[in-house]
């Protein structure tokens, strides 16, 4: 009696004999890239001094854009506490 060969086993044997391993690995990596690009880093949580919060008119839960100068506000932060 001959051993039973499943279609999956035939496909694996064929892909190995044709050297498709690196091609399949590259293809699977390309599929995963958009998923990585789609992930956004969550905004940082910050605590703001009470006087500054009143002067800016912000409170807990507000989202702010911060940066080293007014023309480069690239970082998004969320006010998590007012002290």
LINKA-V742095 format. One record per residue. SS is DSSP state (H for helix, E for strand, L for the rest). PHI is phi in whole degrees, 0 to 359 (* if undefined). D_LAST is the distance of its C-alpha to the last C-alpha in Angstrom with 2 decimals. Layout:
SS	PHI	D_LAST
SS	PHI	D_LAST
//
This chain:
L	*	79.58
L	277	77.17
L	292	73.44
L	280	71.38
L	248	69.30
L	281	66.42
H	302	65.56
H	296	62.22
H	296	64.07
H	297	66.45
H	296	63.56
H	297	61.88
H	297	65.23
H	293	65.92
H	295	62.54
H	290	62.97
H	291	66.51
L	273	65.52
L	72	62.64
L	276	60.04
H	306	57.39
H	298	55.69
H	295	56.02
H	294	54.43
H	295	51.59
H	295	50.93
H	297	51.15
H	293	48.65
H	293	46.24
H	293	46.58
H	291	45.80
H	284	42.58
H	300	41.31
H	301	40.31
H	296	38.28
H	290	36.32
H	297	35.91
H	288	34.63
L	285	31.70
L	256	28.52
L	284	25.66
L	293	22.58
L	295	19.73
E	290	17.06
E	260	13.65
E	230	10.73
E	250	6.97
E	241	6.35
L	296	5.07
H	305	5.37
H	298	8.90
H	293	9.88
H	299	9.09
H	293	11.20
H	295	13.71
H	273	14.23
L	72	14.25
L	245	12.39
L	217	10.63
L	299	10.45
L	96	13.91
L	288	14.82
E	257	16.97
E	234	17.08
E	255	19.79
E	233	18.95
L	185	21.45
L	288	22.71
L	211	24.35
L	301	24.59
L	270	27.85
L	224	26.61
L	274	23.64
L	256	24.70
E	256	21.69
E	263	20.06
E	228	16.46
E	241	14.53
E	287	10.89
E	260	10.10
E	204	6.38
E	237	3.81
L	241	0.00
//
